[in-house]
Amino acid sequence: MDLLRQLRHVRRHWWIPLVTVMVALGVSAFLTVRAQPRYVASVTFFVTTPNQGVSDAYQGGLFLQQRVKSYADLLTSDRLAQSVVAENPVGLTADEVQRRVSTSTETGTVLLRASVTDTDQTRALRVTETLAAKFVELVQKVETPPEGKAPIKIEVVSGPRVSASPVSPQPVRNLTLGGLIGLVLGVGLAILRGVADIRLRDAAGLQRATGSPLLGEIPFESGARSAPLIVGDAATSARAEAVRKLRTNLRFVDVHEPARVIAVTSALQGEGKTTLSCNLAIALAEAGWRVLLVDADLRRPKVDEYLGLDAGVGLTDVLVGDVQVGDVVQRWGDKSLLVLPSGSAPPNPSELLGSKAMADLLLALRESADIVIIDTAPLLAVTDGVVVAVQADGALLVTQQGRTSRTQVAAAARSLHSVSVRLLGCVLNMAKVAKAEAYQYEAYRVVASTATPSVSTDRATSARHSESTGVNGVSDRTQELTRLPR
């Protein structure tokens, strides 16, 4: 995984590092406040030998450097700790004295440093003073042969003295270290969560999963739930403009073989395919196309609910031969948009949609409208969507950002490819748009709405008709829809 993708994971889950840093700072502050102040008393020894002469001094120095390492262990020995406790009772046991003593040496020298750390400043100094005296006595006793003079001499050259201020806790150091630990932990958790998250989060992932071009990104708008259609005030929203971009992109999917019958589907239920079908049909009708919207989701139809139409009689009644299609198609609004509702709920939707009657109906609808938009059932739930898509000129796959997994979208695309359905492209629905892009659109929209039109109505109408003619290569017929077969 490249660094850029990891940074995107951290940016997407920015709240994880924030939480871990705050928790780490809180824990560090709590431990710092609760910790008892600790003081350090220290003493430095100089180890020498009474040998004389340059040669003897050099050899003696090498000998002493080796002995100093042994003396460091002697400072923390049981014998010395017991003698300190016996000489100067300070309320500590020999084991407690041992745990408080630490030693250090400087390489290449004969200096030995002993430190005593304690929460009581006075006690730390008393233990160090006693330790220094008893250490000198112990070395002399150990190094002196039964008959003779000790070859080692130890002198105190610094201390004993105790620090005036506590050496711990150190609030600045503790908080800084805690914050860094929390930041590293948070970044790691954010990356791990991003890697483990298999849901589609961006357009690039959707394209990789489907192997098809991205035709549109429909931004998320909180008001879309109560007002799903791009009419009225919503007609000037960023969502409406995104649908118009989708309309334009559909024109150039294949200029030589344009799709006139388009099945709109999704991998799962609730990804916004029905809303997109209605809005795409409205956008196409606004451009002067003769559009027919068919609700072929016979299990959970929603087109009639969104458009406010009567769905009592519709597609299923036409397919079983009870009515003629021209009698049940309903005009919507003042645009060149007709709607064929789902009709009665059938017991066998898949068989009905895959029947010869459905194929004949689509052939008739193709000749009666410029573009036919078919809202179908989700691909992974039932086979209805695939059955309809096979009979269309192509399919449009709608995916909701952050809801559907990559494997589910890939499985939906495979179900279309397996039966040679022409997947025109994919649409990322309810996408999160950068604030900068949203601001640019809003600023431009305000300017455009207050500007005085510079073209006449006739020229605008002519341009719209030209767009209609250029897409399908057919003459403009926007005045009135021809009568559907009866």
ZATOR-402296 format. One record per atom (N, C-alpha, C, O): residue in one letter; x, y, z. Coordinates in steps of 0.2 Angstrom, whole numbers, plus 5000, padded with zeros to 4 digits. Example, Ala and Ser with C-alpha at 12.3 -4.5 7.8 and 13.67 -1.06 7.14 Angstrom:
a506649725039/a506249785039/a506649845039/a507149835042/s506449895035/s506849955036/s506450005039/s506750065040/
This chain:
m500449945000/m500050005000/m500450065000/m500950075004/d500350114995/d500750174995/d500650225000/d500150215004/l501050265001/l501050315007/l500450365006/l500050385011/l500250374999/l499650424998/l499050395001/l498650425004/r498950324999/r498350295002/r498350285009/r497750295012/q498850275012/q498950275020/q498750345023/q498350355028/l498950395019/l498750465022/l498050475021/l497750515025/r497750455015/r497050455014/r496650425020/r496150445022/h496850365022/h496550325028/h496550365034/h496050375038/v497150405035/v497250445041/v496750505041/v496450525046/r496750535035/r496250595034/r495550575035/r495150605038/r495350515032/r494650495033/r494450475040/r493950495042/h494950445044/h494850425051/h495150475055/h495550445060/w495150535054/w495550585058/w495350585065/w495750605070/w494750565067/w494550565074/w494950515078/w494950525084/i495150465075/i495550405079/i496150435082/i496250425088/p496650465078/p497250495081/p497050555086/p497350555091/l496550585085/l496350645090/l496150605096/l496350635102/v495750555096/v495450525102/v496050495106/v496150505112/t496550455102/t497050425106/t497550475109/t497850465114/v497650535105/v498150585108/v497750615115/v498150625120/m497150625114/m496850655120/m496850605126/m496950625132/v496750545125/v496750485130/v497450485133/v497550475139/a497950485128/a498650475131/a498850535135/a499150525140/l498650595133/l498750655137/l498450655144/l498750675149/g497850625144/g497450625150/g497750575155/g497850585161/v497950515152/v498350465156/v498950495159/v499150485164/s499350525154/s500050555156/s499950605162/s500250605167/a499450645161/a499250695166/a499050665173/a499250685178/f498650615172/f498450585178/f499050545182/f499050555188/l499450515178/l499950485181/l500450535184/l500850515189/t500550585181/t501050635183/t500850665190/t501150685194/v500150685190/v499850715196/v499950665202/v500050685208/r499750605201/r499750555206/r500450525208/r500550505214/a500950535204/a501650515205/a501950555211/a501850615212/q502250525216/q502650555221/q503250585219/q503650555215/p503450645221/p504150675219/p504650625221/p504650595227/r505150625217/r505750575219/r506450625218/r506450665214/y506850615223/y507450655224/y508050605223/y508050545224/v508650625220/v509250585219/v509750615223/v509950675222/a510150575227/a510750595230/a511250555227/a511250495226/s511850585226/s512350555223/s513050565226/s513150615230/v513550525224/v514250525227/v514650495222/v514450445218/t515250525221/t515750505216/t516350475219/t516650515223/f516650425217/f517250395220/f517750395215/f517650385209/f518450405218/f519050395213/f519450335216/f519650335222/v519550295211/v519950225213/v520650235211/v520750255205/t521150225215/t521850235213/t522250175217/t521950135221/t522850175215/t523350125217/t523950155219/t524150205216/p524250135225/p524850165227/p525550155223/p526050175225/n525450115217/n526050105213/n526350165211/n526050215210/q527050165210/q527350225207/q527750205201/q527850145199/g527950255197/g528250245191/g527750255185/g527150235186/v528050275179/v527550275174/v527350215171/v526750205170/s527750165171/s527550095169/s527150065173/s526550035171/d527250075180/d526850045185/d526150085185/d525650045186/a526150145184/a525550185184/a525050165178/a524450155179/y525350155172/y524950125166/y524650065167/y524050055166/q525050015170/q524849945171/q524249955177/q523749915177/g524449995182/g523950005187/g523250035185/g522750015188/g523350075180/g522750105178/g522250055174/g521650055175/l522550015170/l522249955167/l521949915172/l521349885171/f522249895177/f522049855182/f521449885186/f520949855187/l521449955187/l520949985191/l520249985187/l519749985189/q520350005180/q519750005176/q519349935176/q518749935175/q519749885176/q519449825177/q519049815184/q518549785184/r519449835189/r519149825196/r518549875197/r518149855201/v518549935193/v517949975194/v517349945193/v516749955196/k517349895188/k516649865186/k516449815191/k515849815192/s516949785195/s516749745200/s516449785206/s516049765210/y516749845207/y516549885213/y515849915211/y515449925216/a515649925205/a514949945204/a514449895206/a513949905208/d514649825205/d514149775208/d514249775215/d513749755218/l514749785218/l514849785225/l514349835229/l514149825234/l514249895225/l513849945228/l513149925229/l512749955233/t512949875225/t512249855225/t512149785228/t511649755227/s512749765232/s512749695235/s512349695241/s512149745244/d512149635243/d511749625249/d512149645255/d511949675260/r512849625255/r513249645261/r513249715262/r513249735268/l513349755257/l513449825258/l512749855261/l512749905265/a512149835258/a511549855260/a511349845267/a511049885271/q511549785269/q511449765276/q511849805281/q511649825286/s512449815279/s512949865283/s512649935284/s512649965289/v512349955278/v512050025278/v511450025283/v511350075287/v511049975283/v510449975287/v510649965294/v510349995299/a511149925296/a511349915303/a511749985305/a511649995311/e512050015301/e512450075304/e511950135305/e511950175310/n511450145300/n511050205300/n510250185299/n510050185293/p509950165304/p509250135302/p508850195300/p508750245303/v508550195294/v508150245290/v507450225289/v507150255285/g507250165292/g506550145290/g506550105284/g505950095281/l507150075281/l507150035275/l507449975277/l507849965281/t507249925273/t507549855273/t508149855269/t508249905265/a508549805269/a509149795265/a508949795257/a509249815253/d508349755256/d508149745249/d507949815247/d508049835241/e507549855251/e507349925248/e507949965247/e507850005242/v508449965251/v509050005250/v509349985243/v509550025239/q509449915242/q509649895235/q509349915229/q509649945224/r508649915230/r508249945224/r508350015223/r508250045217/r508550055228/r508550125227/r509250145225/r509350205223/v509750105225/v510450115223/v510550105216/v510350045213/s510850145212/s511050135205/s511850155204/s512050205208/t512150135200/t512850145199/t512950165191/t512650145187/s513550195190/s513750215183/s514450225183/s514750255188/t514850205178/t515550215177/t515650255170/t515250255165/e516250285170/e516450325163/e516950285160/e517450265163/t516850265154/t517350215150/t518050255150/t518050315148/g518550215152/g519250245151/g519450285157/g519950305157/t519050285162/t519150315169/t519150275174/t518950215174/v519350295180/v519250255186/v518750295191/v518850285197/l518350325188/l517750365192/l517150315193/l516950285188/l516850315198/l516350275200/l515750315203/l515950345208/r515150315201/r514650355203/r514050315206/r513850265203/a513850335212/a513250295215/a512750345216/a512850405218/s512150325215/s511550365216/s511050335220/s510950275219/v510650375224/v510150345228/v509550385227/v509550445228/t508950355224/t508350385223/t507850365228/t507750305229/d507550425231/d507050405236/d506450465235/d506650525233/t505950455238/t505350505238/t505450555244/t505150605244/d505950535249/d506150575254/d506750605253/d507250565253/q506850675253/q507450705251/q507950695256/q508550675255/t507750695263/t508250695268/t508550615269/t509150605270/r508050575268/r508250505268/r508750485263/r509150445264/a508650505257/a509050495251/a509750515253/a510250485251/l509850575256/l510550605258/l510850555263/l511450545263/r510450535268/r510750495274/r510950435271/r511450405273/v510550405267/v510750335264/v511350345260/v511850295260/t511450395256/t512050405252/t512650415256/t513150385255/e512650455262/e513150465266/e513450405269/e514050385269/t512950365272/t513150295275/t513350255270/t513850215271/l513050255264/l513350205258/l514050225257/l514450175256/a514250285256/a514950305254/a515450285259/a515950255258/a515250295266/a515750275271/a515750195271/a516350175272/k515250165271/k515250085272/k515550055265/k515950005266/f515550085260/f515850065253/f516550065254/f516950015252/v516850125256/v517550125257/v517850075262/v518350045261/e517450065267/e517750015272/e517649945269/e518149905270/l517149935266/l517049865263/l517649845258/l517849795258/v517749895253/v518349885248/v518949875252/v519349825250/q519149915257/q519749905260/q519849845264/q520349805264/k519249815266/k519249755270/k519349695265/k519649645266/v518949705259/v519049645254/v519649645251/v519949595250/e519949705249/e520549705245/e521249695249/e521749685247/t521249705256/t521849705260/t521949625262/t521549595265/p522549605260/p522749535262/p522849525269/p522849575273/p522849465272/p522949455279/p523549485282/p523549515287/e524149485278/e524749525280/e524949565274/e525249545269/g524849625275/g525049675270/g524649735270/g524249745274/k524749775264/k524449835263/k523949835257/k524049795252/a523349865258/a522849855252/a523149895246/a523449945246/p523049855240/p523349885234/p522849935231/p523049965226/i522249945234/i521749995231/i521650045236/i521550035242/k521550105234/k521350165238/k520750195235/k520750215229/i520250205238/i519550235236/i519450305240/i519450305246/e519350355236/e519250425239/e518550455236/e518450445231/v518250485241/v517650525238/v517850585236/v518150635239/v517650605229/v517950665226/v517350715225/v517450765223/s516650685225/s516150725224/s515550705228/s515350645228/g515250745232/g514650725236/g514850705243/g515450715245/p514350675246/p513650665244/p513250725244/p513350765249/r512850735240/r512350785239/r511750765236/r511750715232/v511150805238/v510550785235/v510250835231/v510350895232/s509850825226/s509550875221/s509050915225/s508650895229/a509050985223/a508651025227/a507951015224/a507451035228/s507850995218/s507150985215/s507050915213/s507550885212/p506450895213/p506350825211/p506550805204/p506450855200/v506850755203/v507050725196/v506450695193/v506450695187/s505950685196/s505250655193/s504750665198/s504850665204/p504150675196/p503950675188/p504150735185/p504250785188/q504150735178/q504350785174/q503750795169/q503650765164/p503250845171/p502650855167/p502750865160/p502350835156/v503250915158/v503350925151/v503550865147/v503250845142/r504050825150/r504250765146/r503750715146/r503650685141/n503350705152/n502850655152/n502250665147/n502050625143/l502050735147/l501450745142/l501750745135/l501350725130/t502350765133/t502550765127/t502650685124/t502450675119/l502950645129/l502950575127/l502350545126/l502250505122/g501850555131/g501150535130/g500850555124/g500550515121/g500950615122/g500550635116/g500850605110/g500550585105/l501550595109/l501850555104/l501650485103/l501450465098/i501550455109/i501350385109/i500650385107/i500450335103/g500250425109/g499550425107/g499450445099/g499050415096/l499850485097/l499850505090/l500050445085/l499750425081/v500550405087/v500850355084/v500350295084/v500150265079/l500050285090/l499550235090/l498850245086/l498650205083/g498650315087/g498050335083/g498150325075/g497750305072/v498750345073/v498950345066/v498950265064/v498650255058/g499250225068/g499250155066/g498550125066/g498350085061/l498050145071/l497450115071/l497050145065/l496550115062/a497150205063/a496750235057/a496950205051/a496450185047/i497550185050/i497750155044/i497550075044/i497250055039/l497550045050/l497249975051/l496549975049/l496249935046/r496150025052/r495450025050/r495250045043/r494850015040/g495650085040/g495650095033/g495750035029/g495350025024/v496249995030/v496449935027/v495849885028/v495749845023/a495649875034/a495149825035/a494449845033/a494049805032/d494349915031/d493649935029/d493649915021/d494049935017/i493149865020/i493049845013/i492549885009/i492349865003/r492249935012/r491749975009/r492050025004/r492550045005/l491650034999/l491850084994/l491850154996/l491350174999/r492450184996/r492450254999/r492550304994/r492550364995/d492750284987/d492950334983/d492750314976/d492650254975/a492850354971/a492650344964/a493150294961/a492950254957/a493750304963/a494350254960/a494150184962/a494250144958/g493950174968/g493850104970/g493250074967/g493250014965/l492750114965/l492150094961/l492350074954/l492150024952/q492750114951/q492950094944/q493350034944/q493249994940/r493850024949/r494249964949/r493749904951/r493849844948/a493249904955/a492849854957/a492349834951/a492249774950/t492149884947/t491649864941/t492049854935/t491749824930/g492649884934/g492949884927/g492649924922/g492649914916/s492249974924/s491850014920/s492050094921/s492250104927/p491850134917/p492050204918/p491550234923/p490950214924/l491750284926/l491350324931/l490950384927/l491350424924/l490350374927/l489950424923/l489650484927/l489450534925/g489650474934/g489450524938/g489550514946/g489550454948/e489550574949/e489650574957/e489050614959/e489050674958/i488550584962/i487950624965/i488150644972/i488150594976/p488250704974/p488350724980/p487850714985/p487250714984/f488050704992/f487550694997/f487250754999/f487650805000/e486550765000/e486250825002/e485750795007/e485350755006/s485750835013/s485250815019/s484550825017/s484150785019/g484450865012/g483750885011/g483450835005/g482850835004/a483850785003/a483650744997/a483150695000/a482750664996/r483150675006/r482750625009/r481950655009/r481550615007/s481850715010/s481250745010/s481050765003/s480450765002/a481550784999/a481350814992/a481850774988/a482350804986/p481750714986/p482150674982/p482250704974/p482750684971/l481750734972/l481750754965/l482050814964/l482050864968/i482450824958/i482750884956/i482250934953/i482350954947/v481750954956/v481251004954/v481251054959/v481351044965/g480951114957/g480851174962/g481551194964/g481951214960/d481551204970/d482251234973/d482751184972/d483351214971/a482651124972/a483151074971/a483451074964/a483951044963/a483151104959/a483351104952/a484051144952/a484351134947/t484151184956/t484751224956/t485351204961/t485751234962/s485251144964/s485651114969/s486251084965/s486251074959/a486751074969/a487351034967/a487150964964/a487450934960/r486650934968/r486450864966/r486150864959/r486250824955/a485750914958/a485450924951/a485950934946/a485950904940/e486450974947/e486950984942/e487350924941/e487550904935/a487450874946/a487850814945/a487450764941/a487650734937/v486750764941/v486350724937/v486350754930/v486350714925/r486450814929/r486450844922/r487150824919/r487250804913/k487650824923/k488350794921/k488250724919/k488550704914/l487950684923/l487850614921/l487450604914/l487650564910/r486950654913/r486550654907/r487050664901/r487050634896/t487450714902/t487950734897/t488450674896/t488650654890/n488750644901/n489150584900/n488850524897/n489250494893/l488250514898/l487950464894/l487950474887/l487850424883/r487950534884/r487950544877/r488550524874/r488550504868/f489150524878/f489750504875/f490050444877/f490650424875/v489650394880/v489850334881/v490050294875/v490550264875/d489550294870/d489750264863/d489350304858/d488750294857/v489650354855/v489350394850/v489050364844/v488550374842/h489450304842/h489250274836/h488650224838/h488250204833/e488550204844/e488050154846/e487750184852/e487850144857/p487350234852/p487050264858/p486550214861/p486150174858/a486550214868/a486050174871/a485350214872/a485350264875/r484850184869/r484150214870/r483750174875/r483250214878/v483850114877/v483550084882/v484050064888/v484450024887/i483950104894/i484450094899/i484150064905/i483650094908/a484450014908/a484249984914/a484650014920/a485250014920/v484350044925/v484650074930/v484650024936/v484050004938/t485150004939/t485149944944/t485649964949/t486050014949/s485749924954/s486249924960/s486349854963/s486049804961/a486849854967/a487049794970/a486549774975/a486349714976/l486349824980/l485949814985/l485349854985/l485349904981/q484949844989/q484349884990/q484549944994/q484949944999/g484250004992/g484350064996/g484950104994/g485150144998/e485150094988/e485750134986/e485550194982/e486050234979/g484950204981/g484650264977/g484550254970/g484550304966/k484550194968/k484450184960/k483750214958/k483750244952/t483250204962/t482550234960/t482550304959/t482350334955/t482850344964/t482950414964/t483350434958/t483150484955/l483850404957/l484250424951/l483950414945/l483950454940/s483550354944/s483150344938/s482650404937/s482550424931/c482250424942/c481850474941/c482150544939/c481950574935/n482650554943/n483050624941/n483350624935/n483350674931/l483650564933/l483950554926/l483450564921/l483550604916/a482850534922/a482250544917/a482050614916/a481950644911/i482050654922/i481850724922/i482350764919/i482150814915/a482950754920/a483550794917/a483550784909/a483650824906/l483450724907/l483350704900/l482750744897/l482850774891/a482250744900/a481650774898/a481750854897/a481450884893/e482050874902/e482250954902/e482650964896/e482651024894/a483050924894/a483450934888/a483150924881/a483350934876/g482450914882/g482050904876/g481950834873/g481650824868/w482250784877/w482150714874/w481450694876/w481150714881/r481150644872/r480550614873/r480750554878/r481050504875/v480550554884/v480850504889/v480250464891/v479750484893/l480350394892/l479850354895/l480250314901/l480750284900/l479950324907/l480250294913/l479750234915/l479150244916/v480150174915/v479750114917/v479950094924/v480550084925/d479450074928/d479650044934/d479649974934/d479049944934/a480149934933/a480249864932/a480449834939/a480549774939/d480449864944/d480549834951/d479949814954/d479549854957/l479749754952/l479049734953/l478949704960/l478449694963/r479549704964/r479449674971/r479349734976/r478949734980/r479749794975/r479649844979/r479749914975/r480149944975/p479149924971/p479149984967/p479150044971/p478750054976/k479450104968/k479450164972/k479350224967/k479250284969/v479350214960/v479350264956/v478750304957/v478750364957/d478150264957/d477550304958/d477450344964/d477150394964/e477850324970/e477850354976/e478250424975/e477950474978/y478750424972/y479150484971/y478850534966/y478950594968/l478550504961/l478250554956/l477550574958/l477250614954/g477250534963/g476550554965/g476050524959/g475550564958/l476150464957/l475750444952/l475350384954/l475450354960/d474750364951/d474350304953/d474650244950/d474750234944/a474850194954/a475150134952/a474750074952/a474950014952/g474050084952/g473650024952/g473649984946/g473649924947/v473750014940/v473849974934/v474449994931/v474650054931/g474849944928/g475449964925/g475749914921/g475449874917/l476449904922/l476849854918/l476549784919/l476549754913/t476449764924/t476249694925/t475549674922/t475449624919/d475149724922/d474449714919/d474549714911/d474249684907/v475049754908/v475149754901/v475449684899/v475249664894/l475949664903/l476249604901/l475849544901/l475949494897/v475349534906/v474849484906/v474249494901/v473849444900/g474249554898/g473749564892/g473149594895/g472649584891/d473049614901/d472449644903/d472249714900/d471749724899/v472849754899/v472749814896/v473249834891/v473749794890/q473149884887/q473649904882/q474149964886/q473849994890/v474749964883/v475250004886/v475050074886/v475150124890/g474650094880/g474450164879/g473950184884/g473850244885/d473650144887/d473050164892/d473350174899/d472950204903/v473950144900/v474150154907/v474750194908/v474950214914/v475050214903/v475650264903/v475350334905/v474850354903/q475750364910/q475450424913/q476050484911/q476650474912/r475750544910/r476150594909/r476350624915/r475950634920/w476950654916/w477250684922/w477450754921/w477850764917/g477150804924/g477350864924/g477150894917/g476750874913/d477450954915/d477350984909/d477950974904/d478051004899/k478350914905/k478950904901/k478750844897/k478250804898/s479150824892/s479050764888/s479250704891/s479750664889/l478950684897/l479150634901/l478450594902/l477950614905/l478550524900/l477950484902/l478250424907/l478850414907/v477750404911/v477950354916/v477550294915/v476950294915/l477850234915/l477450174916/l477550144923/l478050114924/p477050144927/p477150114934/p477250044934/p477150004928/s477350014940/s477449944940/s476749904939/s476749844937/g476249924942/g475649894941/g475549844947/g475849854953/s475149794946/s474949744951/s475549704953/s475949694949/a475549684959/a476149644962/a476049574959/a475549534961/p476549544955/p476449474952/p476749424957/p477149444961/p476549364956/p476849304960/p477549284957/p477949254961/n477649304951/n478249274947/n478549334944/n478549334937/p478849384947/p479149434944/p479749424938/p479749444933/s480149374940/s480749354936/s480449324929/s480749344924/e480049284930/e479749254924/e479349304919/e479349294913/l479049344923/l478649394919/l479049444915/l478949464910/l479649464919/l480049514916/l480549484910/l480749514906/g480549414910/g480949384905/g480549354900/g480749314896/s479949364900/s479449334895/s479549374888/s479849424887/k479249344883/k479249374876/k478849434876/k478949484872/a478249434880/a477849494881/a478349554883/a478249614880/m478749544887/m479249604889/m479649624884/m479749684883/a479949574880/a480349594874/a480049634869/a480249684866/d479349604868/d478949644863/d478849714865/d478849764861/l478649724871/l478549784874/l479049834874/l479049894872/l479749814875/l480249854875/l480449874867/l480649934866/l480249834863/l480349854856/l479849904854/l480049954850/a479249904856/a478749954855/a478950014858/a478850074855/l479150014864/l479350074868/l479950114865/l479950174865/r480450074862/r480950094859/r480750144853/r481150194852/e480250124849/e480050164844/e479650224846/e479450264841/s479350224852/s478950274854/s479250334858/s478950384859/a479850324860/a480250374864/a480950374862/a481250324859/d481250434863/d481950434862/d482450394867/d482850364864/i482250394873/i482650364878/i482150324883/i481650364885/v482250264884/v481850224889/v482250214895/v482850184895/i482150234901/i482450224907/i482050174911/i481450184913/i482350114913/i482050064917/i482350054924/i482950044924/d481950064929/d482150054936/d482049984937/d481549954937/t482649944939/t482549874940/t482749854947/t482949904951/a482649794949/a482849774956/a483549764957/a483949754952/p483749764963/p484549754965/p484749684962/p484349634962/l485349684960/l485649624957/l485749574961/l485649514960/l486049584967/l486249534972/l485649504976/l485649444979/a485049534976/a484449514980/a484149464976/a483949404978/v483949484969/v483549434965/v483849444958/v484249484957/t483549404953/t483849404947/t483449444942/t483649444936/d482949484945/d482549524940/d482949574936/d482849584931/g483449604940/g483849654937/g484249634931/g484249664926/v484549574931/v484949544926/v484449524920/v484649544914/v483849504922/v483349484916/v483149544912/v483149544906/v483049604916/v482849664912/v483449694908/v483449714903/a484049694911/a484649724908/a484849684902/a485149714897/v484749624902/v484949584896/v484549604890/v484749614884/q483949634891/q483449654885/q483549724884/q483349754879/a483949764888/a484149834887/a484749844882/a485049794881/d484849904880/d485449924877/d486049924881/d486649924879/g485949934888/g486549944892/g486249954899/g485649964900/a486749944904/a486549954911/a486950004914/a487550014913/l486650034919/l486950094923/l486950064931/l486450054934/l487550054934/l487650024940/l487750084945/l488150124945/v487250084950/v487250144955/v487550114962/v487250054964/t487950144965/t488250124971/t488250184976/t488550234975/q488050164982/q488050214987/q488750214991/q489050164993/q489050274992/q489750284995/q489650265002/q489250285006/g490150225004/g490250205011/g489750155014/g489750135020/r489350125009/r488850075011/r488950005008/r488949955012/t489150005002/t489249934999/t489949924999/t490449964998/s490149854999/s490749834999/s491049824992/s490649814988/r491749824992/r492049804985/r491849744982/r491749734976/t491749694987/t491649624984/t490849624982/t490749584977/q490449654985/q489749664983/q489649694976/q489249674972/v490049754975/v489949784969/v490249744963/v490049744958/a490849714965/a491149674960/a490749614958/a490649594952/a490349584963/a489949524961/a489349554957/a489149514952/a489049614958/a488549644954/a488749654947/a488449634942/a489349674946/a489649684939/a489749624936/a489649614930/r489949574939/r490049504936/r489449474934/r489349444929/s488949484938/s488249454936/s488049484929/s487649454926/l488249544928/l488049584922/l488449554916/l488249544911/h489149554917/h489549534912/h489449454910/h489649434905/s489249414915/s489149344914/s488649334909/s488649284905/v488149374908/v487649364903/v487749414897/v487249434893/s488349444896/s488549494891/s488149554891/s487949584886/v487949584897/v487649644897/v488149704896/v488649694899/r487949744892/r488349804891/r488349854897/r487849884898/l488849854901/l488849894907/l489149964905/l489749974903/l488650014904/l488850084901/l489350114906/l489750154904/g489250104913/g489650144917/g489350134924/g488850104925/c489650164929/c489450164936/c489350234939/c489650284936/v488950244944/v488750304947/v488950304954/v488650254958/l489250344957/l489450344965/l488850394968/l488850454966/n488450364971/n487850404974/n488050424981/n488350394985/m487750474983/m487850504990/m488550514992/m488750494997/a488950544987/a489650554988/a489750614992/a489450664992/k490350614996/k490550664999/k490950714995/k491450694992/v490750774994/v491050824990/v491550864994/v491350894999/a492150884991/a492550934995/a492250994996/a491851024992/k492351025002/k492051095003/k492251144998/k491851194996/a492851144995/a493051194990/a492651184984/a492451234981/e492451124982/e492051114976/e491351134977/e491051164973/a491051124983/a490451144984/a490351224985/a489851254982/y490851254987/y490851324988/y490951354981/y490551404979/q491351324976/q491451354970/q490751344966/q490551394962/y490351294967/y489751284963/y489251334966/y488851364962/e489251344972/e488751384975/e488851464973/e488451494972/a489551474973/a489651544971/a489451554964/a489251614962/y489651504959/y489451514952/y488751514951/y488451554947/r488351474955/r487651474955/r487251534956/r486851554953/v487551574962/v487251634964/v487351684958/v486951724957/v487951684955/v488151734950/v487651724944/v487451764941/a487651654942/a487251644936/a486451654937/a486151674932/s486251644943/s485551664944/s485351734944/s484751754942/t485851774946/t485651844946/t485851884939/t485751944938/a486151844935/a486451874928/a485851884923/a485351844924/t485851924919/t485351934914/t485451894908/t486051894906/p484951854906/p485051814900/p485251844894/p485051904893/s485751824891/s486051854885/s485851824878/s486051854873/v485451774879/v485151744873/v484451744873/v484151744878/s484151744867/s483351744867/s483151674868/s483451624868/t482451674869/t482151604871/t482151564864/t482251504865/d482151594858/d482151554852/d482851524852/d482851464850/r483351554853/r484051534852/r484151474858/r484451424856/a483951484864/a483951434869/a483651374867/a483851314868/t483051374864/t482651324862/t482951284856/t483051224856/s483251324852/s483651294846/s484251254848/s484351204846/a484551284853/a485151244856/a484951184859/a485351134858/r484451184863/r484151124866/r483951074861/r484151014862/h483651094855/h483451044850/h484051024847/h484150964845/s484651064846/s485251034843/s485550984847/s485850934844/e485550994854/e485850944858/e485450874857/e485750824857/s484750884857/s484350824856/s484550784849/s484550724849/t484650824844/t484750794838/t485450764837/t485550714834/g485950794841/g486650774840/g486750704844/g487250674843/v486350694849/v486450634853/v486250564849/v486750524849/n485650564847/n485450504844/n485450504837/n485350454833/g485550564834/g485650564827/g484950564824/g484850544818/v484350584827/v483750584825/v483450654825/v483750694829/s482950664821/s482650734821/s482350754828/s482150704831/d482250814829/d481950844835/d481250834835/d480850844830/r480950794840/r480250784841/r479950794848/r479650754851/t480150854850/t480050874857/t479350904858/t479150914864/q478950914853/q478350954854/q477850904857/q477450924862/e477750844855/e477250794858/e477550724857/e477750714851/l477450684862/l477550614861/l477050584857/l476450594857/t477350534852/t476850494848/t476450454853/t476650434858/r475950434850/r475450384854/r475750314855/r475950294850/l475850294861/l476050224862/l475650174859/l475050184858/p475850114857/p475450064854/p474850044859/p474950034865/r474350024857/r473750004861/r473549934859/r473049914862/
